[in-house]
Amino acid sequence: MSNINARVDLQRSRFNLIQKAAELDDADVSRLSRQLIITRLDMLDQNWTKFQEEHENMCLSETESLSEQPYIRERIYERCQAFYVYSRAKLLTQRDELDTIGRHSRATLSDHRATTSMMPRSALPWIKLSSFSGDYQSWRSFHDLFTALIRDNTDLSSVEKMHYLKTCVTGEAARLVCNLPVSGDNFAVAWTLLVSRYENQRFLVTVQLDRITNLKPLKTKSAQGLRALLTTISEAMGAIQALGYTVHHWDPLLLHLLVRLLDLETREAWKVKLGSSSSYPTYAQFQEFLVGRTRALENLDLHTSIPKASKEYNAGFLGKSRNKIATHVATSSNSNSTSTCPLCGASHYLAKCDRYQFKTLQQRQDIISKQHRCFNCLGPNAASRCNSTKRCLKCGKKHHTTIHDVHSTPSTKTSVDTQLITESTKPEGQTQTLTI
């Protein structure tokens, strides 16, 4: 069963990549390079080919196990095929539009030249070009568009090409050619200066690698932070691939760097997702996890506001216990962060211990019971005194994610999910019990 689950998870990862390609915004075609569109097409075709082949293999070898999977009930194959067709059609349309821009501009200039061949030209034809300020990240798209519309346009003279070049460069790029007068001889000189300055593949790749290595670690869980991380990685990897370099075998190194950037909770959730698997995960699996995590946090943000009436009720109900609960939270927090690991003796949180992570579910539960630790926060405090607001990332119940039982049902939940918080509310030592 574990084998079919792993294969289905991999299929879902490929499905998400193809779906993401369909959800790309319709950017201004003039700002895209033809090479980037072709690269996206190649990646889309590769993902679909792998998805299709694996689907056929599973249907032939895992017929009985596959029929029990949501993979079949959710019609993943049919949906993926629809996304693939839509994505490929959109990319082909963008490629054709980019080619049409070049042909249309040349045809317009040719017609204009034919009708005015016997007359001196009073004004240059209007051609919309994107400006280039010296940003290495936008050099390739500018280079390809300018070459298609201006540099390779045989209907334009060298003087006219030089005029167009000087009007669409700004900033550092403009300063590079500002001392060259507008003349036919200077166009080749100016273009060579720009190419020698910015067509530096080693530097272009370094810029993209720096974007990856300079990413700042996330201190807290945040949908915005995870989304920014995903966007930066996708853009950088796409740019490197567009320069002709293969990135398909970077997964181990890339994941090693990226996992360290995650906040503690997300990193723990990632390790829990991997479970006891001994094979190294792929970047596609990691990307799918981050996309799902981001969506979950976005949905969670919509439901975090507590109604005013509920706040007033809680304030009145807890009454004098508020200060004491705050003291317990502080004490529990401090003890968790500075306590010695009961398994290896090191100064770290029990859930971060490698020995603990390699234990089975039953072994982890036994450790917590024998060490008299809280089933929710894993701290040395009693479960009845746990004031942590964190819950299981799998089911939302009051127990730690690392001891979540995927085979448990609502009728067989352990007593961990019905913890009792007992707080003293009367001088005589009487207690009030609040059921969670």
Summary of the structure (lengths in Angstrom):
residues: 436
radius of gyration: 30.3
end to end distance: 35.2
largest distance: 110.2
contacts: 1147
relative contact order: 0.06
helix: 64%
strand: 3%
